Amino acid sequence: MGLEEDFFIRINSIIYDYNRAEALYTHLYNFLDPNCKDQDTLSLIKYIAEEDRLEKILENPQVLKTPVVRNGKQSTIGYHPDEWKKWE
């Protein structure tokens, strides 16, 4: 499985978990990296219409925090080795 395919599967699973669109948009902001190199695209994503936001994020994964690390039902966004050590 390629990185892009894996990324889309993860995003799709996140979307599936949230039943309401407004909750999805609120949680998507947690995935955005405020220090990413592509500040122009990040600004665009913050200010475009909500219905266009997810598509723009999927087209521009460089604005997302990495890594996304999962351990069963637990997950982190970004580099958190101290948190990972607590996982069983």
VENBEL-V895970 format. One record per helix or strand of 2 or more residues. SS is the DSSP state (a for helix, b for strand). FROM is the first residue (numbers start at 1). TO is the last residue. Records with the same first field share a line. If there is no record, write none. Layout:
SS = FROM-TO + FROM-TO
This chain:
a = 3-17 + 21-31 + 39-47 + 50-59 + 61-63 + 81-86
b = 68-71 + 74-77
